[in-house]
């Protein structure tokens, strides 16, 4: 008997080009890189926004207060805004200070810069410029200094810190101001770049010892599958590191023997992957509302302010927005760096489950505070660093492979399907050089000349 891995949960994607909001016509109309082929797909087409299913739109309507039409337009706008922000980040270089979307339909893209001369270029992409005192690189350096200090002597009284691009500062959330100031002083970071904010958060990993569906760890406990992956001919899934250590056996939602944790990192990061046995087959889906399949088409990271949905074995499907990338959070077990902070709720047992924006995998549930009755804050481990660390390939619906009897095209170059590329990475393909605009795992069909939303020809 063959089973499919538990298809963790959340959203798929939504309607395409004709739905682009009028105020975002600038994104769709903005010129792609010079050598993009005629008829190249839009960002919304590249990210397969049209794959969204009714369950996603219903969850967005419920949790974000939208109509079905607004949910559709929001997803299209976010795809186009992400591509525009990526182009501007490359163009502005050291003066880039971050970007975010806002409005019910994500109809406004704002781009911060430290250089007034950049404002015309920002407007040319259909975005709104705003002046900033510090670049994103400067803020990232300040946060990295805090990370190093916390690794030496962190405190539960300082549970979270992150780069807030909207406020152009690093925010340190603290239950004890003195503890926050001690961390800042120990870090040596520029105090002018940091703001201390009172918080009541008490983040913790979201696993428990209660029965349910999803998957179970040998010795007790339940978590949720993140995304189906492959490694060569092997099948498995990505999940949270705090759910199990290497060698921990798992059983599936049906209590059938499933697999074994192959690698796990926690704290520091919150990553793991499980190799499943031959009874389980990786599929390009996550489990949606009512058990329906929702498609995973890629892993392009979405911008601050974008909608994101999550579902796990405890609370099902819930949506919210991306609040900050590059966040550090302190759990009782230690500090986790490089996670994304969201307004989506979660509860124990949801750990490891999927976060997805449209059809693009974003990450696996790490932890948070609050609950789904009164609301909360959650953190997810981004999926691309996890795939890269363990040499995994995300199972997607958009990799057609070569046709029957047709060998794959080999134009030459350093680009390769299955490789995780970070923003700014450079590759060669077909005799040309390209720069990555948005971090993602490459796949067949996403060759650099074909997807100007992801690659810029130099």
N, C-alpha and C positions, 0 to 999 in steps of 0.2 A: 504494500500500500504506500502510495506517495502522498506526502503532505506538503503544503506550502508553509514557509515561515510565517509566524504571526506578523501581519502587516500593520505595524504600529499605527500611527494615526495622524491624520490631519487633513490637509487640503490638497487640491490639485491645481487648477489654473482656470483662466477665464477668457472671455471673448476678445476677439482680435481687432485689427487695425481700424475698422470703421467706427469703433467706439471711442477713439481717442478724444478726450475732452478738449473743447475748443481752446481753453487757456493753455493746453499743452501741445497745440499744433506745432509750436516751435520745436519741440523735441522730435516729433516725427519728421518735420521738414528740415531739421538741421543736417548739414552736409556730412555724410560719412567720410571715413578716410579716403584720401585721393584716389587710391587704386581699387576701391570697392567695385565689383562687377555690376553691370547694369542689372536691375531687377533683384539686387541683394535683399535678403529678408530684413524686415524691421526688427527692432529689439523684441517687440511683443511676439512676433512670429518665431524668432530664434528661441525664445524662452517658452514656446508652446503654451501661451496664455489661453488659447482656445480649448485646452484640455480640461478646463474647470468643470466640475459637476455641480448639480443643484445643492448637494449637501454642504459644499464649501460656501456657496453664496448665502445659504440659510444661516450658517454659523457666523459669517461676517455681518449679515443683517442683524442678528441677535446681539452680538458682542460689540460691534462698532456702530450700531444705530444707523445702518444703511438700508436703502432699497436694493432690490436685485440689480437694477440698472446701474446704481452707484457702485455696487460691488464689482460689476464687470468693468466699468470705466476705471475704477481705482486700480485694478490689477494691470490693465493696459498702461495706464499712466505711470505706474511704478516701474514697469519694465523699461519704458522709454526714458524715464527720469534717471534710472540707474545707468543707462548707457550714456546719457548726456553728462552726468556727473563724472563718469569715468573718463570721458574725453577731456573734460575740463581739468581733472586732476593731472592728467599727463601734460596738458598745455600750460597750466599755471606753475607746475613744478613746485619749487620751494615755497612759493607764496600761498599755496592751497591750504585752506584752514578748515576744510570739511564741507559736507553737503547734507541736506535733509529735505524730505518732502513733507507737505502739510496740506490741510484741507480735507473735507469729507471724502473727496475723490482723489486725494493726493495730487491736486491740480496745480500746486505750486512747488517748484524746485528752487531752493535757496542755496547759493554757493558762497561760502565765506572766503575772503582773501585778505592778505596783509598788504596788498599793493593796489592802490586806487586805479592804476593804469589797466588793471585786469577787468574792470567792470564792463567795458564794451564787449570783450570776448565772452563774458558770462551771459550778457544779454543776447548776444548773437546765437547762443544755444537755447534760447527760450527760457532762461533761468533768471532769478532775481539775485543781484550781487549784494553782499553786505560786508562792511569793513570789519576786520578782525585785528586784534593786537598781537596774537600769537599764531604761528602756523601750526598745522596738524602735526608736523614732525616735532616741533618744540613741545607740544602737549604730550605726544607719545613718549618723548624722552623723560618728561617729568613723571609720567605714570610708571615707566620702566624703573625709574629710581625708587619709587614707592614699592614696586614688586620686589626689588632686591632687598630693601629694608625689611619688608614683611617676612621674607624667607628667613631672615636672621632672627627676627624678634617680632612676630605679628601678635595681634591681640584680638580676642573675641569681641572686645568693645569697639573695634573698628572693622565691621563686617564687609564693607564694600567700597571700592573706589573705581572711577572710570573717567574716560575723556568725554566731556559733554560738548559736542561741537556746536550746539545751538547757543550755549552760554560762553563758548570759547574759553573753557577752563577745565581743570581736572577737579572733579568733585570727590571728596573723601566723606563717606557716610559714617557717622560715628554715634555711638550711644554715650561716649565719654569724650568730651572735647580735649581734655588733657592727654588722653591716649592718642588721639588723632595728631595733636601737635607734636607729641613725642615721635610718632612714626615719620612725620614730615621732616622733623629736625634730623632724625637718623638717616633719612634718605639723601640729604644734601640737595634736594630738588629746589628749584626756584620757587620761593614761597608765594610770589606774586602770581604764579600760574595755577595756584591751588586754592580751592574754597572748601571749607569744612561745613558740612550740613548735618543737622541732627537727623537721626533715623531710628525707627523702632524695629527695623528688620532684624530677624534672627534666622538667617538662611540655614537650611540643613538639606542633606541629600534626601531625595524623595523616594526611598524604598521602604517597605514594611515587611512584616512576617505574616500577613493575612493571606488567605487563599483567594483565588480569582482566576482570571484568564491570563493572557500574555505568556511570559515564561517564568520558570521557577529555578532557583539556584539550589544545587545540592547543599544540604545542611540548613535549608530554610530561607525564606525570603522570596519576593516577587518583584520583577521589573518589567519594562516594556521594550519590545524590539524597536530599534531605530530605523535603519534602512537596510534592505537586502543588498548584499555585496558579493562579488566573486574575487577569487585570487587564483588566476590560472583556471583550472577546471574545478576548483573547490568552490563550494557555496557556503554562505554564512550571513551574518548580519552585524552591523555596527550598533553599539550601545554605550552605556555609561560605565566608566571604570569602577565607580564605587559599588556597582552591582555584583562584581565578582573578581577574583584574582585568576591569573593564569593557572589552568588545571581544574578550575571549578566546573563541574558538570551541570548541564541544564536539561530541563524537560519543557516541552511546549505547552501551549494553552490547553491542550487536551491530555496533559500529563504523560505523553509519549516521550521516550528518550529522544533528545534533540541534538545535543552537541557538547562542546567543551570550550571554555574561554581559552583563546590562544595567546592573547596579550592584554594587559590592563595597566593603566597609569592612573593613580589617584593617591594623594593629592598632587598638586602641581598642575596637571591637566585632569580631565575626567573622561578618558577615552578607553574603549575596549572593543574587541571583536570576538565573536563566537563562530567557530567552524562547526557546521552542522553535518550530521551523518547523511547517508545516501537516501534516506526517506524524505528529506526536506529539500525543496527546490526554491532557489532565489527568484523572486518575481519583481517586476518594476512598479510595485504598488505599495501604498500604505492603506491601512484600514480606515475608511471614512465613516460618516454618520450612517447608522443602520447597517453597518457591515459592508457597505459598498466599496468597490475598488476605486482608488483615486491614483492618477498616474504620476510617476516621477520622471521628469524629462531631462533633468540636469542638476547642477549644483552651483549656480551663479548666485553669489552673495548679494542680498538686496540692501538698499540704503537705509539709514536712520529715518524713522517715520513710516516705513513701509509696513503693510499689513503682514502678519505671520500667524499661522494656525498650528495648533498642537492637539494631539489626542493621545491618551495613554490608557492603560488597563483599568485605572480607577475612575477617572472623570470623563472619559470620552473626548469629544471634540470641542475645543475652545479656541477663540481667536483674540488677537490684540495687535499691538504694534511693536516694532523694534525701537527701543529707547536709546541704547548705546551699544556699539561694538567695543571690543578691546577692554572688557571689564575684568576686574579682579574681585573675588569674593572669598571671604573667610568662613569656612564651616568649622564645626567642632574638631574635625579630623585634620584640618590644615587649610592652606590657601590655594585657590584655583585661579589661574591667570588665563587671559585670552578668551573668555566666554562672552556671550552676547546677552544683554539685559533686555527683558521684554515685559509688557504689561499683561501677558497671558497668565491665567491662573493654572495651578497644578496642585496635586496632593500626593501623599505617599503611595507608591506603586506605579506612578506615572514615569518614574526615572527611566532614562534610556530611550524613551519614545521620541517620535519624529516631530521636528519643526519644519514646516514647509511654507514657502511663499509662492502662490500660484502653483506652478508645477516644479519649482526649484527647491531641492533639498537644502535646508539651512543648517540643521544641527540636531543633536540628541539632547534630551532633557537631562540637566544636571541637578539642579535644586532650586530652592526659592523660599518664600515666606508667604503667609496668608493661605487662603483656600478658595475653592470655586463657589462658595456661598457668599462670601463677603468681598472677594477679590484678592489679588496678590501680585507679587512680582516674582518672575522666574528667570532662570539663566540656562542658556543652552551652549553646549560645546560645539563650535562650528564643525561642519562635516568635512570640509576640504583638508584641514590639517590632520584630521583623523585618518582619512583615506591615504594621504601622503605618508604618514608615519608608519602605517602597517602595510603599504603596498597593495591596497585594495582598489577594486573598481566598482563604482556605484552601478547597480542594475537599473537601467533606464528604458523608456519606451521609444527613444529616438535614435537608437543605433541600428540602422538597417543592415549594415555589413554589405559586402559585395553581392550583386545579384547572382542568379543561378548561372554557374559556369563562367562567371566574370571575375577575374583576379582583381584584388584591391589595387587602386591606383598608387603608384610609388613615385611621386614627383621629386623626391629627395629633400633633404633638410633635417633640422633637428626636432621639428614638431612631431609629437607622437600621441596617438589616442591612448587614453588611460592615464596620462600624466597630469598631475595637479599643477596648474600654473597660477602663480600669485600676480596681483596687479603690478605691472612694471616689468615682468619677465619678458625676455626677448627670445625669439626663435627664428629659424629660417625655414622657408617652405617654397618649393618651386622656384628657387633662385632669388627670392625676395626675403627681406627681413621684416618681422612684425613685432610689435610691442603689445603685451596683454593689457587690456583695459579693465576687465572685471575678473576677479579670481574665480576659477572653475576647474573642474576635471574635464579634460578634452575627450571628445568622442567622435566617432565617424559621423560625418555630416557637418561637424563644426570645424572644418579645416579653415585656417586663417583667412583666405580670400573670400570665403563664403559667409562669414559672420562678422560684419563690421561693428556690431554691438559689442563684440568681445575682443577683437584684434584691430590694431592700427598699423597700416603699412608704413614703413619708414622710408 
